[in-house]
Structures are given as structure tokens and as C-alpha cells.
Amino acid sequence: MLDKNPEQILDEDLIYVKKEFLNKSPNIILCSEPFLKAEFLNELIDSINDPVIFLDFDLLYSGYIVSEMIKKNDRVEIYRPNKIDWKKIVSEIAKRISNEKFLVIIDSFNGFYSIFDEKESGRFINASLMLLSSIGREYGSPVIITAIVRKNDEDRWILSPGGRHIIDSKKSGTYHLKRIGDSLILSSLNQVGTAEKIFKINSSNFAVS
């Protein structure tokens, strides 16, 4: 349930959204539609000048580039991690973001969990995200994590499918993404899931309808 009077911000160039993402890390983007998630990430990437490290667990973003639904951006370096090479990739990225400013995108929690078994996934994923987020906060490299979600019977966001609860902490920022008309609406959520700020982003350059 939304607050009666959350702050509403028109943010066509994502200026205010990017400032938000620098304040906390990781920043978790909750969304119910895979296409909408990809559209927002594309808008965010196009709005910055820094290089981007894109961890594509879902292979959706990569697929859009291959199909030319998204124009390939030379600033974006895409990794397609698997269970075998993930530790090596985390170590490499940790070193790189401690020496150069990047935008780090992990797409998504759903795909991340799918490559590890039940016993090891929670602890290992938590540790990996905490490492990258901690280094990102110290050196100014925002970490963005997406998640395809739905509400459960207790009105809490859970991963869809799977039903896992979303990892949350006081250091993370949590946002819900939806579309109204031609605009992307990104709501900043507090610890009880109530919207504190609403960013309205006019979307114009994504090929998927």
C-alpha cells in the first residue's frame, strides 16, 4: 500500500535516480515484467558515461542485443556467469571496481539463485553481493540488482517463480518498477514496503512493446 503523499519527481534523464543509487548499495529493482526490467536497465545504461559491468544470469539482455532489439553499447561488458566460474568472476570484478568507477548490474536474483542448489545459494549469494556492494560504496561504483517478483499472501515481495524472500538490509535501497502509460514509474520503498519517493521516467528508446 502506497503512502498518501510520497514525493513525486519527474526524472526524464534519470538524474535523480542515479543520485539515489549512489546513496545506497546494493540497489534492488523489483519488477513483475521481464520486458519492463530490460527497458529500465537500457534507459539507465544510456543515461551514464561510466563503463558498465553487466552480469547476465537471465540471458535476456544478451538476447535482446543479439536480436538487435537493444543497440549494442561499447561501454557495456557482459558476463554470463555459471556455477563453475562465478568465484573467479566475483574476484575479477571486485579488483576492477576498486580501481575504476563502474556501474555494476546483476540481472537477476532469479537467475542468480537458479545456478546454485538450495543449501549453498543463500549464503554464497549473500556473501558475493555484500563484497561487491561494500567495494562499490567505498569507490563510487553503484551496484544494481534486479528481481522478478510477486506479492505473497502476507503482502510481501517474493521471487517469481521460487517464492524466496528478497534479501534486504539497512544499507540497500529497494525500488518497485512499473509502467503507467508511456512512463516508467520507479518507487523508492522504505523498510515496511511503503513508497517514499516516486520517479517518473519517460521511456523512448526501447524496441520491445
TATA-V101980 format. One line per field, one symbol per residue. phi: phi as a letter, one per 30 degrees, with the letter a starting at -180 (. if undefined). psi: psi as a letter, one per 20 degrees, with the letter a starting at -180 (. if undefined). burial: # if it has 16 or more other ideal C-beta (glycine too) atoms within 10 Angstrom, else .. Layout:
# TATA-V101980
phi = ???
psi = ???
burial = ???
This chain:
# TATA-V101980
phi = .dddbddcbdbdchdddddedddbadccccacbeddeddddddddddccddbccccddiddedddedidcddcddccccbdbddcddddedddeddddcadbccccbbeededdccdedcdedddeddddddddddddcicdccbcadbbdcdcicdbdbdjiddddbaddccbbccbcbiccccccdcddcicdcbbcccdcbbcddc
psi = pqqhmqppppmhjkghghgghhhqprppopqiogggghgghggggiiriqqpooonhhjggghhggikhppppiipopqmqrhgjggggggghgggiiiqprppponrgghghhiqrghhgggggggghhghhgggghjkoqpppqpprrpaijkqpqqorgjqqppqrhiqppqpprpocjqpooppqahjjpphqopopopikpip.
burial = .....#..#.#..#.###.##..#########.#.############...########.###.##....#.....#.##.#....#..##..#..##....#############......#..##..##..##.###...#########.......###....#.##....######.#....######...#.#.###.#.#..#...
